[in-house]
Amino acid sequence: MTRRLLSFARRDELQAEPIEALPLLAGLCEVLSHTLGAEVACRYHVAPGIPPLLADKGQLETVLVNLASNARDAMPQGGTLTMSAAEMRLEGSSGPRGMMPGRYIRIAVEDTGIGMDPMTVSRVGEPFFTTKPRGAGTGLGLSMAKGFAEQSGGALTVESEPGRGTVVALWLPPAPNSAEALRSDTCPATMNAQTASAVVHRVLVVDDEPVVREMLLGMLETAGYTVLPAASGAEALQLLDAGEAVDVLVSDLSMPGMGGLALIAAAQARRPHLPAVLLTGYAGDGASIAVGGAISGTYSLLRKPVRGTQLVERIEALIAVREPMQE
């Protein structure tokens, strides 16, 4: 219950890693075929050539098992559960509401069950809302999945009609430089940003603590990024207003004057869809983060102390989502 609440609040600490969709879904389907019951057939389909996705593997497996359990409950007379993975490209406003344009790996869990009406679909992501009888469910399964997807840099969508089943899809970022990794014999979990791409990306780092700011600057410069440091939200906005090119914004949450959430909102008003990483080291920040849910999906949360590889992986994942696919 605690883990689900943390995931819903986007405060659980995630350890992202590249994940191949085929062995993930094949393994889960094999396990689920023995646990869902003889009346439910488990199938999986992975599009050929799909790149690895970037997510916390343990959390992703937990989410998929919970979705499969919901699907089984929606098929009291039996049916078919299908898990699938495909690479998707979103342009402009063509994707689900609130999602940034870019590349995603869509992991879908589809059932042939009783389905849901539009009113129920609109509420399934709410915490503690459940269609199950009293005592049969907590109502945290889909809200946990939604929080996990958003914290991972993606989103969750639900499509359903009464009598025609339900499709719950996780939209997750591809692993950094996954296209290049697939064309080579090696696929390291982390890569130096400078050698991974011919483009040197520019990162705006905002923190009011000089020591922390210098530490972050050193981490990112070592990884090959060009770093623009700022000591406050106002200074960061001045840089943006001056026309500085910025690929990713990295900001502390708690700062005097303008906090990280306000800075991200102001920066994205100036630069729509600017990827952002929000850093926090205080448990008491939960209330502020909850308020920031109003701009859900516009930033990725990391807990301090943050490791260099962890920050680089998150930045590369956000960049990978936005990179145009021109293969």
Long-range contacts (C-beta under 8 A, 24 or more apart in sequence): 1-138, 1-140, 3-144, 4-138, 4-140, 4-141, 4-143, 4-144, 5-127, 5-140, 7-59, 7-144, 7-145, 7-147, 7-148, 7-151, 8-127, 8-140, 8-143, 8-144, 8-146, 8-147, 9-147, 9-286, 9-289, 9-290, 10-147, 10-150, 10-151, 10-289, 10-293, 10-301, 11-286, 11-289, 11-301, 11-303, 12-59, 12-147, 12-148, 12-151, 13-303, 14-55, 14-56, 14-59, 14-148, 14-151, 14-152, 15-56, 15-58, 15-310, 16-54, 16-55, 16-56, 16-152, 16-310, 16-313, 16-314, 16-317, 17-54, 17-55, 17-56, 17-57, 17-189, 18-52, 18-53, 18-54, 18-175, 18-178, 18-181, 18-187, 18-189, 19-52, 19-53, 19-54, 19-55, 19-57, 19-60, 19-175, 20-52, 21-46, 21-50, 21-52, 21-53, 21-85, 21-105, 21-107, 22-46, 22-50, 22-85, 24-57, 24-60, 24-61, 24-85, 25-83, 25-84, 25-85, 25-107, 28-61, 28-64, 28-65, 28-68, 28-83, 29-83, 32-65, 32-68, 32-81, 36-68, 36-69, 36-72, 36-81, 37-72, 37-78, 39-75, 39-77, 39-78, 39-79, 40-71, 40-72, 40-75, 40-78, 40-79, 40-80, 40-81, 41-79, 41-80, 41-81, 42-68, 42-80, 42-81, 42-82, 42-83, 43-80, 43-81, 43-82, 43-83, 44-82, 44-83, 44-84, 45-82, 45-83, 45-84, 45-85, 46-84, 46-85, 46-86, 47-84, 47-85, 47-86, 47-87, 49-87, 49-182, 50-85, 50-86, 50-87, 50-105, 51-87, 51-105, 51-174, 51-175, 51-178, 51-179, 51-181, 51-182, 52-174, 52-175, 52-178, 52-181, 52-182, 52-187, 53-85, 53-105, 53-107, 53-172, 53-173, 53-174, 53-175, 54-152, 54-153, 54-172, 54-173, 54-174, 54-175, 54-176, 54-313, 54-317, 54-320, 55-152, 55-172, 55-173, 56-148, 56-152, 59-148, 60-107, 60-148, 60-170, 60-172, 63-144, 63-145, 63-148, 63-149, 63-170, 64-107, 64-109, 66-141, 66-144, 66-145, 67-109, 67-141, 67-142, 67-145, 67-168, 68-109, 69-141, 70-141, 70-142, 70-168, 71-109, 71-110, 71-111, 71-113, 71-166, 72-111, 73-132, 74-111, 74-113, 74-114, 74-115, 74-165, 74-166, 75-111, 75-112, 75-113, 75-114, 76-113, 76-114, 79-111, 79-112, 79-113, 79-165, 80-111, 80-112, 81-109, 81-110, 81-111, 82-108, 82-109, 82-110, 82-111, 83-107, 83-108, 83-109, 83-110, 84-108, 84-110, 87-174, 88-171, 89-325, 95-171, 96-155, 96-157, 96-171, 98-155, 98-296, 98-297, 98-298, 99-154, 99-155, 99-171, 99-297, 100-273, 100-275, 100-297, 100-298, 100-321, 100-322, 101-273, 101-322, 102-173, 102-320, 102-321, 102-322, 102-323, 103-173, 103-174, 103-320, 103-321, 103-323, 103-325, 104-154, 104-171, 104-172, 104-173, 104-174, 104-321, 105-171, 105-172, 105-173, 105-174, 106-169, 106-170, 106-171, 106-172, 107-169, 107-170, 107-172, 108-167, 108-168, 108-169, 108-170, 109-167, 109-168, 109-169, 110-165, 110-166, 110-167, 110-168, 111-165, 111-166, 112-165, 113-165, 113-166, 114-162, 114-163, 115-160, 115-161, 115-162, 115-163, 115-164, 115-165, 115-166, 116-160, 116-161, 116-162, 116-166, 117-162, 120-160, 121-158, 121-159, 121-160, 124-158, 125-156, 125-158, 142-168, 145-170, 150-296, 150-297, 151-300, 151-301, 152-300, 153-300, 153-314, 153-317, 153-318, 153-321, 154-321, 155-297, 173-317, 173-318, 173-320, 173-321, 174-317, 174-320, 174-321, 175-317, 175-320, 176-313, 176-316, 176-317, 176-319, 176-320, 177-316, 177-320, 178-320, 179-327, 190-309, 190-312, 190-313, 191-316, 192-223, 192-224, 193-223, 193-224, 193-225, 193-312, 193-315, 193-316, 194-223, 194-224, 194-225, 195-224, 196-316, 200-224, 200-225, 200-226, 201-225, 201-226, 201-247, 201-248, 201-315, 201-319, 202-226, 202-227, 202-228, 202-244, 202-245, 202-246, 202-247, 202-248, 203-227, 203-228, 203-246, 203-247, 203-248, 203-249, 203-250, 203-315, 204-228, 204-230, 204-236, 204-239, 204-240, 204-244, 204-246, 204-248, 204-249, 204-250, 205-229, 205-230, 205-250, 205-251, 206-230, 206-231, 206-232, 206-233, 206-235, 206-236, 206-249, 206-250, 206-251, 206-252, 206-255, 206-260, 206-263, 207-231, 207-251, 207-252, 207-255, 207-279, 208-232, 208-252, 208-255, 208-256, 209-252, 212-252, 216-250, 216-311, 219-308, 219-311, 219-312, 220-250, 220-308, 220-311, 220-312, 220-315, 222-308, 223-308, 223-312, 225-315, 232-256, 232-257, 232-258, 233-257, 233-258, 233-259, 233-260, 233-262, 233-263, 233-266, 234-258, 236-263, 236-267, 237-263, 237-266, 237-267, 237-270, 240-267, 240-270, 240-271, 241-270, 246-271, 246-274, 247-275, 247-319, 248-274, 248-275, 248-276, 248-277, 248-315, 248-318, 248-319, 249-274, 249-275, 249-276, 249-277, 250-276, 250-277, 250-279, 250-311, 250-315, 251-276, 251-277, 251-278, 251-279, 252-279, 252-280, 253-278, 253-279, 253-280, 253-282, 253-285, 253-288, 253-289, 254-280, 254-282, 254-285, 254-288, 259-288, 261-288, 261-289, 261-291, 261-292, 261-295, 264-295, 264-298, 264-299, 265-295, 265-298, 268-295, 268-298, 273-322, 275-300, 275-315, 275-318, 275-319, 275-321, 275-322, 276-300, 276-318, 277-301, 277-302, 277-311, 277-314, 277-315, 277-318, 278-302, 279-303, 279-304, 279-306, 280-304, 281-305
